[in-house]
Every structure is written in structure tokens, then in C-alpha cells.
């Protein structure tokens, strides 16, 4: 038996004993997903059977001497604890000594019997009676010895039962602890959208009076800071920079209700007025948003919505959580990735076109290439897969990372980058069996990667509190951006410079961090342009407007700020009722979508 087969027996034992989470973790670490063992051929309780057979074998081997006929059929010379703690040689010596002692005792008994027999022949009936009485005494002593042996064996069995009971209690406690830990881990992963990274919790139960008091503080601070001028140093906007007049009233916002759990992701169709959202309720939704102004009156009953169900029957199956989604370039197909490891492709009307099954863990990122013939997915199973949309089959699986893949991004129609919790970044190409480029430098998990509009520069951000800009022309990073003080969750390139619709504006990079700030970087020099400080909690999402003049940001502090990139200040603010996971602009730049932890999606107009 090899180690892989033994690992499979242990996995089956844990699974059959009800230790589901332990079995999953053990199977994952032992790479049993790649096993060629046919589980149908392995009977239940196989590991226990092997152990019992092994103990029986040891017992037989210990009692078997060089003479094959010399076998003591009563294996009472050895105790169960001896079989476990002693090797075969020690067991053989122990049995040999006990057999010799028993043999000597028998000889003495036989000699004694002979003398008594001679005396009996020379004595009268009285002595014969005495001999019979002695025999009875001997039987009683033998019976007492046997009873003592039975009592000893019973005490040993009782000790074993107590140890087993104690072990069962400890196992039960460990199982409960593992279950609680797993539940907490899943909860953290949900809160941060896909990854186990949330290190701060959203403030809860803020009432209307809290918001009003905050607005009063905003107004006072804004008036105090009206005379502040921008110097040559990077500009910082403080936490109360939004004036009361910049607050967007709820009457000017359309609230899209329907999801029954947190909404993790949202994205506008690149060609129309369709807004897609993905939630922890195992559904995605495609909302048709009208061209007219948003208002609180145009809510759930008045909007056309398609519900994309990722389950068959049970709606509370958390393995179906929608963790990522992406529209193709023509806006005709929507791809979704979920916790069950499956990618699904839907029509814009919400009809399921195909289900892509190959990953063995949750999908955290998926992207269409520009041409629309390939879909790229990254998973917790450490791999990235390129799917051929025409055939609905996987074209190539890339297994380079040593830990879960967190993000993927296309460089062009056949080349792409991947990043992982193993701190590594790989640039890969369809048809190639090895990475065409490897970027090493981050000291923590790499959370996100993005190619610039021309595909010549790659930006990355990490738990090591840095963002980095890489070039295909060199192995080390071009710029190391180190102004953040906590983990950086996401990054975005501005839609400006070469290869964009705004070629005369300089290219910039925005980074959003758990330190509650957003930073804008000069790509040419790698220097900090502005530090945008208005949020009070981790910032999970930033998005540039199509013209590159504005930046939207969403945070766990329930606020969505819209910043003027040129002036580096807040121009509009919307205060919601839950943490914000993602913000996005439509193609015309006049509407902004955002998804919240309190199960809603909002759409607001932006005209400035």
C-alpha cells in the first residue's frame, strides 16, 4: 500500500465518521482530487478493517514459533496494549517467558501429583479423602485465579472504554470547533466578497439621528476648510470634506430590491442599459434601467428584472453564492462564477446558455477577452482555465500557482495574467505550457491585477500594503507604490492616455485600501498625486467615469463618494444603509450602480 492509498483510506474514515470539514481539508491537502482511485471499489470501514487485520496478524505472528505446529490457540499471553506498544520481537520474548513459566508450573504440579499419588496408594481411605479434598482446593484456587484474570481484563476494557469515551468527547469538541471556525471563515469570505480578508466589521444599527449629526459635522468642517489651498504636496481630503449640499437625497436614487442576501458584485452592460448583480442568495439578476432620471418611485415593481438562479430547489445553498460576473464586449452574454466552482453563461434575457464545469473550488474571478471567443476563470483550486465559448468546453488549464488564484486579467485576446495568495504573478499565453513571464516581489497575498489600456503595463496590489507596476520588458517592478498603511484591496487604471477615448489626458492609477483611503498615482514617475481621505472604513471598490474626470468609491462605512479627479475633492455623496462592495459607471457616464451588504442595488444619476 502506498501513501496515496493510505491517505484515501483516512479520508474515507473521516468522511464516514461524520468529520466532513476535516475530511474536506485533509482531502484538499493530500490532493485527493487528482486521485485515480475508484471510490466505488473501496468498501465502508476499510481503514478499521485494515487495522483489525493488522492486529490479528501481529498476534498470530507473535504466537507462531519456528515449529509451525506449535501454536498456542489461547492468545491470553498478550494484552491489547502489548500489541500496540511492543514490536514483534518483544512480543515473542514475552510469550516465550510466559510459556516457560507455565511449563515449569505444570512440571511442578505434575511432580506434586505423583508424590500424592504414591502416598495415596500407601494410605488408607482417610488419606484418599484428604487427596480429593486437596484437589477441590486446587480447583478453587484455579477458579480464583481465573476470576482474577477476568477481573483484570474487565478493568483493562473499562480503561479502554473510558479512553475511547474521552477521545470521542474531544473529537466532538474539536468537530464543533472546526465547524464554528469554518462558519466564521465562510462569513468572512462573504463579507469581503470572495476572500478571507475582512479585518474590520461594518458598523451596525446607525439611526437617522447619527447621519444628521454627521452631516452637521460635514457642513461645519467644509466651511472651515473652504480657504485651504492645494500646495505642491499630494492633496489629502479629510473625512468631512463632503458638504451638506453634496449629499444625494434618497428621492433621487432608484433602489433595486429583490436579492435576499448580500450583493457582492455588479456590472453595467457595455452596450445598453442593463445592470447585472450577483448575490449570496445563489442568484444573479439582470435589471433593465430606463434612460430617464432616477427616483425613489421607480422601484422593484416598475422595473423589468431577470432572475438567474444558480440552484435547483434549495435557495439557501451557500455553495451557489455568486462571487464574480462579467459581460462580453458586445453585451450579449453574461458570465457568472460561483462558490460551487462552476462558471455559467447567460443570455442578456437571463436564459442559461451553458455551464462550464472543471474547477474543483470556488471561482473568484472571470473575464472575457476582447474578441469574446475565450472566457478566463481563476479558482481556489489554484488553477486558471481558458474556456472555448464556441464548444462550451475548457481549452487549457494553467496549474502554476501553489495557492488559490484570486484574480485574472486579459492582456490581449490570447495572453493574460494571474495572481494568487502565494504572492506570485504569472503571465500566461494560450497554447504555452509554461508562464511567459513571472513577477516576484510582493510579500503578501496579491489581491488584484489589471493591465493598462495598451496592455504594456500591469498593476498589482497586495496584503503587503503596496501596489506595484510591472513591465514585460523587465523582471523587477517598474514602480513600487508604498504610501498605504494597510492591505490594498483593489486597483483601477484611468480610461485616459494612449489606447483610450481620452488620449490627451495623462494615465493614472487608483488604489483602494483597508486604511480607508484612495490614492491616485502618476504612472510615469510612480509618485503620489493625491490621497483621497473621506471614508471611515475599508474601501472595497473604485471606478473611473468613462471620460476619466470623476472617480466613484464605495466603502463599508455605507458611503459612496464621487470625486473630481482634477480637483481631488468630493463633489457628491450618497449615504446608504449597508456596506458597499462594488461601484460601477454605465457606458455614457450618467448613471452609477452600487451593491450593498443589506441586499440592495442602487442606481443614481450623475450630471455635473
N, C-alpha and C positions, 0 to 999 in steps of 0.2 A: 504493500500500500504506500503510495506517495503522499507528500504533504498536501497536495491539492485535493486528493480524495478524502483525506482526514479532515481538512477544512470544510469540505462539503458535508461530511457526517456531523460535525459540530454545528454547522449552520442548520441542518435539518433537526437536530436535537433541540436547539434553541427555539426554532420556529414551532415544532410540535409541542414544546413545553409552554408556549404562550408568550415567550420573550420576543415579541415582534420587533420592537425597536432595536434590541440588542442584536437580533438576527440580521436586521437590515444593515446596521453599522458594521457587523462582522463580515457580512457578505460583500459589502461595498469595499472594505479594506482588503479583503482577500481576493478581490477581482473575480468573484464567482460568476459575474455577468458574462465573462468570457469563457466560462467552463463548457466543456463538451460532454459532461456527464448527463446522461438521460435520467432525470429525477424519477421517472415512472418505474425504473428498474430497481430503485432502492426502496426496500420495504420500510414501513414505520418502525421506529425504535431500533434502527440499525446500530447506532452507537452503543446503546445499552447492551444489545446482543453481543457486539464485539467485546465489550468489557467483561461480560459474564463468561464468554468463551475463553477469554484470556486468563481469567482467574481459575477456571476449571483446568485449563492446560497447565498452569503453574502448579496446581495441586497434584495433578496426575504426574507431572514431571518430577516433583519433589518426592513422591512416594514410589517412584519407579527406580529400582536398583539396576545393577548390571545384569542381574538374572531376570529375564523378562517375566518369569513365572512368580517372582517374589513380589507380590503387590498386596499391601495391606488394604483390604477393602473398606475398613473402617477408618476414615480420614480424620479421626478425632485427635491425632497427634498435633495438628496445627490449628491455630486460631485464624479468623479472617484478617485480623490486624497484622499477623505474621506474613500473610500472603502479600500484603500491600507494602510493608516496610522492609522486608528482607529479600535478598536475591535468592536464586535457585540453590547456589552452593550452601548458603547459610541454612536454608530450609532442609536441605539434605542432611547436613550435620546435626541439626536439631532432631530430625526424625530418627537418625541413626542412634543418637544418645538415648532417646526415649525408648527405642526398641530394645537397646541393650539392657537398660534398667528393667524394662518389663520382662525380658528374657531371664535376667538374674532373679527377679522376684518369683518367676514361675519355677525356676530350679529350686529355690529355697522352699517354696510351697510344696514342690514335689518330694523333696528330701524329708521335709517335716511330715508329710503324709505317709511316707514309707516307714518312718520310725513309729508313728502312731499305729500303723497297720501291724507292725511286729508286736507292739505292746498289746494290741487288741487280741492277737492270737494267744498271747501268754496270760491274758487276764480273763476274768470271768465276765458274766453278763453285766455286772455293775460297771466295769471299765468300758464295755461296749456301749453302754448307755451314755457314759461320760464322753466317748468319742462322737457319738451322734449329737450330743449337746454342743460340743465344740464346733461341729460342722454348722450347726444352726447359728452359733455366734459368728462364724466366718461369713455366712450368708448375710447376716445382719450388717456386719462391717462393710461387706461389698456393696450392700444396698445403700448404706450411709454414704460410702464413697461415691457411688453413682449419683445419689441425690445431691451431694455437694457439687459434683461436676455439673449437674443440671442447673443448680442454682448459680454457679459461676457463669455458665453460658447465658443464662437468662439475664444476669446482671450486665454482661457484655452487650447482649442485644438491646437491653434498656438504654445503655450508654449510647449505642449506635443510633437508636431511635431519637434520643434527646438531641444528639448532634445533628441528625437529619432535620428534626423539627426546628432547631435553631438556625440551621442552614436555610431551610425553607422560609423562615421569617425574614432572615437577612436578604434572601433573594427577592422576596416580596417587597421589602422596603426599598431595595435597590431598583426593582422594576418600577415602583411608584415614583421614585426619584427621577429615574430616566424618563418616565412618562411626563412628569412635570417639566423637566428640563427641555424635552422635545417640544412640548406645548409652548413653553416660553420662547424657544428658538423660532418656531413657526410664527409666533405672534410678532417677534422682532422682524422676521423677514417680511411679513405682510406690511408692517408699519413703514419700512423703508423701501417698499415696492417690490424688490426682489431679493435683496441681500441682507445678511445678518450684520447690519451696520448701525442701527439706530442706537445711539448712546445717550440720547436725551428724550424725554417724553413730552408729548403735547400737553399744553395747559388745558384744563377742562373746566366746564361749567362757568365760563365767563358770562355775566349777565349784561344787560344793556347799559346799566349804570357804569360798569367798568369801561365799556367802549366810549361812553360820553366823557368820562373823566380823562381817558387817554386822548380824545380829540381836543379837549380843552388844553391839555399839556402840549399837544402838537401845535395848536394855534399860538400859544404863548411863545414856545421855543422858536417857531418860524419867524414871528415878529422880531424876536431878539437877534436872529441870525440874518435878517434881511440886508444888513450893511456889510456882511462878511464878503470879502473879495477872494477870488481864486488866485493863489500865488503860483510860483513855478513848481512847487512840490505837488505830488499826486493829491488830488482832491479827495477829502472824506466828507460824506454826508452823514450827519448824526441820526440817531434813532427817531428823532421827532421832526424830520425835515418836511414831512407832508403837511401842508396847511389844511385847515378845515374845508376850504373851498375846493381842494383837490380830491376830497373823498367822493367816490362814485356812489350815489344813493341806490338802494336796492330796487327802487322803482325803475331804474334804467338798466336792470340786469334780468336776463332770462335764466331761470333756474330749471334745469332739466332733471326731473325726478323719475325714478324707476328702478335704479340699482338698489339692492338690498344689503350691500356691503361696501367697504372702501373702494373708491375708484382710483386705480393706480396709474393708468395711462390714458392719454387722449391725443388725437391727431386729426387735423383737417385733411380732407381730400385735396390733392394738388390742383384739381381742375374744377371743383364745384363747391357747393355749399353744404357738403356732408361732413359731419363731425363724428368720428369714431371714438368710443371709450371702452376700456377694459377694467373689470372689477373682480374683487374677491368673491362675488356671488356666482362664479362659474359662467358668467355671460360677458359678451361684448355687445355693444349697441351702436347702431348707425343712426344718428339723428339728422333729420333734414331741417336745416336752419334757414329761414326766409331771409331775403335781401333787405327787408325793412328794418327800422330801428328796433332794438331790443327793449323789452319792458317786462315787468313782473306779471303782466296779464297773459303773455304768450308762453304758457307753461305746458305741462305734460299732456293735457287733453287736446291741445290745439296743434301739437307737432307730430309729424309722421316719424315713427321710430321703428327700426327693425331690430329684433332681439336675436342675437346669435348664441344659441345655447350650446355649451360645451359639455353637456351631461345627458344621460339617458335615464330619466327617472328622478333620482335623488338630487335635490338642489343644494344640499349642504355639504357636498363632497369637496373638501378643500384642495384635493389633488387637481381640481379643474380650474383653480384660480387663474385668471388671465393676467399674465405678468408683462407682456410686451405686444405691440402691434405696429404695423407699418403698411401704408398704401403703396401700390406700384405707381410708376411715373405717370401713367395715363389715368389714374384714379378709377380704374375699372375693377380692380381686385384688392381685397384687404387680407393681409396675413396676420394671424394671431398665434402667439406662443403661450403655453400654459404650464402649470405645475406638474401635469401628468406626463410631460416630456413629448407631447405631440404638437406639431405645427398644423394649423388649419388654414385653408384658403377659401375665402368667401367672395361672392359677387357683391357689387355695391348695393344690391337689393336685399342682401342678407341670406342668400342661398349658399349652402355649403358646396363648394366645388370639389375639394379634395382634402384628405387627411394624410399628413406626412409622418410616418412612424419609423423611427430608427433610434432616436435618443433614448438613453436609459436614466435620465434625470430631468428635473425642471429646466425649461428653456428660459434664459434670462434676457436674450437679445436676438432679434432677427431683422434683416434688412434686405430689400430688393436691390438688385443692381439697376443701373440707369436704363439699360436695354429692356429689362423686365423678363428676361428668359431664365434668370437664376434667382433663387432665394437663398440667403445665408442665415444660418442659425447657430447660436452658441449656447452650451448647456452646462449644468452642474456635473455632467458625466465627463468633463474635462475636454470634450471634443467640440469641433465646429463642423457643420455639414453644409455642403452646397447641393441644393435641390434643383433638378431639371423640371421646370414648370410644365413643359410640353408633355413629358411622360408621367409626371407625378411621382417620380422615383428619385432616390438620392444618387447624385453623380459621383461625389467624392467626400470621404470623411477624413478630417485632419486631426490627428491624435498626437499633438506636440506638447501640450501643457501637462503639468504634473498636478494640477488642482482645478477646481471649477472655472469655466470660462464665463467672464462677466459681461463682456461687450465685444461686438464685432462691427466693422465698418468697411464698405467697399472703397477701394482706391479708384478703380475703373471697372469695366464690365467683367474682368477675369481675375483681378488681383484685389486682395483685401488684407486687413489687419485684425488680429485677435488679442485680447488681454485677459489676465487671469489673476486669481488670488495667489498664484505662485510668483508674483511680482514681475512676470515676463511679458514681453510684447513680441508677437511674431507676425511678419508679413508673408503671406502665402499667395500661391497662384494656382488656379485650376489646372490640373494636369501634372503639377510638380509634386513629388513625394516628400520633399524637404522644404523648410522655410527658405524663402529667397532672401530674407533679412531678419536678424534678431536684434532687438533693442533691449539692453540690460542697463539698469541704472536706478530704478525705483527700489526703495527699501520697505515698501508695504504693498498691500493689495492694490492692483491697478483697477480703478472703478469704471473708467470710461476712456474711449479713444475716438478721435474724429479727424478725418482728412480735411485739409483746407480745400477751397473751391477748385483749385487747379490739380489737386492730387499730388503735390510735390512735398508738402509738409504734413506731418502727423502730430497732433496734440494728444497728450495723455494726462490723466490726473489720478492721484493715489491717496491711500490712507497715510502716507508718509508726509502729508501736508504740502506736497509740491505738485506743480504742473510742469510738464516738460514738452518742448517742441523738438521733433526729430526730423532729420533729412535723410532721404535714401542715399545721399552722397557720402555719408559718414556713419560710423558705428556709435559714436557718443552723441549725446543730445546737443542740439544747436543752442537752445536756451534752457536754463534751469530756473523756474519761476518759484520763488521761495517766500513770498510775503504772507501767505496764510498761516494761521496758528493751529488749525485743526484739519481733520480729513477733508479732502476736496471730493465732492460727490459727482459733479458733472461739469462739462465744458461745452462751449459753443463758439464757432467761428462766425464773424460778422459776414453778411452777404455783400461784401464790398471788395474792391480791388480786382485784379485780373481774373477772368473767367466768370464774372458775375454781371448782373444788370446795373451795377453801380461801380464801373471800373475806375472812376476818378476819385473815389474815396479810399482812404488807407485801410488795409486789412487789420482787424483787431481780433483778440481772443478774450472771451469772458469765462471766468471760473467762479463756481458757486461752492460754498464750503459750510461745514458744520460750525465754523466760527461765526456764523450769521452774516458774513459779508460776501459781496460780489466784487471781483476785481477785473479791471479792463487792462489788457496788456498790449504794448507796442510790439508787433511781430518782428519788425526789422531789427530792433535793438534788444528786445527781451526785457524792456524796462516797464515799470508800472505806470500806467496813465492815470487811473482813478481807482479809488477804493470806495465802493458804494455801501454806506452803512446806514441802514434803516430798519432792517429786520431784527427781531428779538430772539429768534430761534434758528436752527439749521435751515439753510436754503437748499431745496431739492431740485429746483428747475429754473433755468433761464432760457429766454428765446428772443432773438433779434426780430424786429419788424422787417418785412421784405425790402424796404428802402434803406435799412441799416441805421435809421435815425433814432430809433427807440429800442429799449430793452425791457421786456417783461420778466418779473421774477416772482416765484412762489415759495412760501416757507411754511414750516409748522406753526408759526405764530398767527396763522389764519389770514395773513395779509398778502395781497398781490399788488406789487408796486410796478408802475410804468415809469421808466426813467428816460430822460433826454440824454442820449449818448454824448452829444456835443457839450452840453452844459453840466453833465454828471449830476443831475438832480431829479428828484421825484416830481412828476407832473400830474399823475393820477394814482389813486389808491382805492382798492376795493377790500373791504373787511368782511370775510365770510364767517361761517360757523364751524369750520373744521380745518385741519392742517391741509396744505396744498401740496400735491405730489407732482403735478406737471402743469405747465402753461404752454400755449401754442397760438400762433397767429394764422389767420386764413390767408389765401394767396393774394388778396387785394390789400391786406394790411388794415382793414377797417373793423375787424372783429377779432376778439381774443377769447379762446376757450381755456378753461381750467378745471381740474378734477380734484375732489376733496375727500378727506377721510370720513366725512359724515354722509357719504353715499350719493352725493350730488355732483352734477356737472353744471358749470355756469358759462353763459356767453354774454359778453358785453361789447357795446360799440366803442370804437376809438376813432374820434375825429378831433384833431387838434389844430 
